[in-house]
Amino acid sequence: MIYLAACIWLLVAVSMAWGVYCIWGTMIKPRTLDILLFPGTAVAQVGRTVALLVTGAKFNPKAVPDKKDATASEGPVFEPSIPVFGPILTGFVPLAFTICAIFAVLTRLGEPVLIAIPHDQITQELPNTLSVFWNQLRGLITLAERTLDALRSADMVNWRFALFTYVFASLAIRLSPFRGNAAGLFGAILIAAGGIALIGTLTTLPADLIQQGWPIFCVTLGMLVLLLIGTLIARGVFATVRMLAHLQ
């Protein structure tokens, strides 16, 4: 059960990160957004480059984004030459690199936040009833509230903590898939979850690792909910200002 729950929550986290990235991509240029998210962009791009080298990347001239499309990613477009397996690996490796970077940042710089947030706020049970589903949604909002409280109570003047907040936020957003590789990323998550569950029938090691990493997973979800709420507010303000500017 824990494997299925972890898979579903990971899909939720990636979907929220993707939503945050896409919404910001409609307000500022994607290249500018990638620069602002430099730590997360660098980690994800390194993982993507490794995966493309392994799968034999080739340039696809037909996939070059239209310059008129403000939401399109800029730069040369490379695609793996290996069908099916190539896109899955290209989606999985950047995700794995980013998750490892989040783990390192939280354990090295974010221990006060990690301790302050309740780790049982995200249940490991599936929402098999409507009441459980609503309880889990309320749990996400509470988790976002506790995450904000933990960030506010920390010493924001401390440059290490300010650096942690920036790097952690950029890494969380870069859990999102690269343009054109969303299917590969979601497929990689499902395949990895199935493989881990299969290994779990032979040993308890995967379940123990998930249990140990659950606190980090909860903090990441809390940050993503905060980022999504802030992004939706910013998008509303941006659209309102733009509409008022056109009325004048």
SULDA-V217646 format. One record per residue. N is the residue number from 1. BURIAL is + if it has 24 or more other C-alpha atoms within 12 Angstrom, else -. Layout:
[[N/BURIAL] [N/BURIAL]]
This chain:
[[1/-] [2/+] [3/+] [4/+] [5/+] [6/+] [7/+] [8/+] [9/+] [10/+] [11/+] [12/+] [13/+] [14/+] [15/+] [16/+] [17/+] [18/+] [19/+] [20/+] [21/+] [22/+] [23/+] [24/+] [25/+] [26/+] [27/+] [28/-] [29/-] [30/+] [31/-] [32/-] [33/+] [34/+] [35/-] [36/+] [37/+] [38/-] [39/+] [40/+] [41/+] [42/-] [43/+] [44/+] [45/+] [46/-] [47/+] [48/+] [49/+] [50/+] [51/+] [52/+] [53/-] [54/-] [55/+] [56/-] [57/+] [58/-] [59/-] [60/-] [61/-] [62/-] [63/-] [64/-] [65/-] [66/-] [67/-] [68/-] [69/-] [70/-] [71/-] [72/+] [73/+] [74/+] [75/-] [76/-] [77/+] [78/+] [79/+] [80/+] [81/-] [82/-] [83/-] [84/-] [85/+] [86/+] [87/+] [88/+] [89/+] [90/+] [91/+] [92/+] [93/+] [94/+] [95/+] [96/+] [97/+] [98/+] [99/+] [100/+] [101/+] [102/+] [103/+] [104/-] [105/+] [106/+] [107/-] [108/-] [109/+] [110/+] [111/+] [112/+] [113/+] [114/+] [115/-] [116/+] [117/+] [118/+] [119/+] [120/-] [121/+] [122/+] [123/+] [124/+] [125/-] [126/-] [127/-] [128/-] [129/-] [130/-] [131/-] [132/-] [133/-] [134/-] [135/-] [136/+] [137/-] [138/-] [139/+] [140/+] [141/+] [142/+] [143/+] [144/+] [145/+] [146/+] [147/+] [148/+] [149/-] [150/+] [151/+] [152/-] [153/-] [154/+] [155/-] [156/-] [157/-] [158/-] [159/-] [160/-] [161/+] [162/-] [163/-] [164/+] [165/+] [166/+] [167/+] [168/+] [169/+] [170/+] [171/+] [172/+] [173/+] [174/+] [175/+] [176/+] [177/+] [178/+] [179/+] [180/+] [181/+] [182/+] [183/+] [184/+] [185/+] [186/+] [187/+] [188/+] [189/+] [190/+] [191/-] [192/+] [193/+] [194/-] [195/-] [196/+] [197/+] [198/-] [199/-] [200/-] [201/-] [202/-] [203/-] [204/-] [205/-] [206/+] [207/+] [208/-] [209/-] [210/+] [211/-] [212/-] [213/+] [214/+] [215/+] [216/+] [217/+] [218/+] [219/+] [220/+] [221/+] [222/+] [223/+] [224/+] [225/+] [226/+] [227/+] [228/+] [229/+] [230/-] [231/+] [232/-] [233/-] [234/-] [235/+] [236/-] [237/-] [238/-] [239/-] [240/-] [241/-] [242/-] [243/-] [244/-] [245/-] [246/-] [247/-] [248/-]]
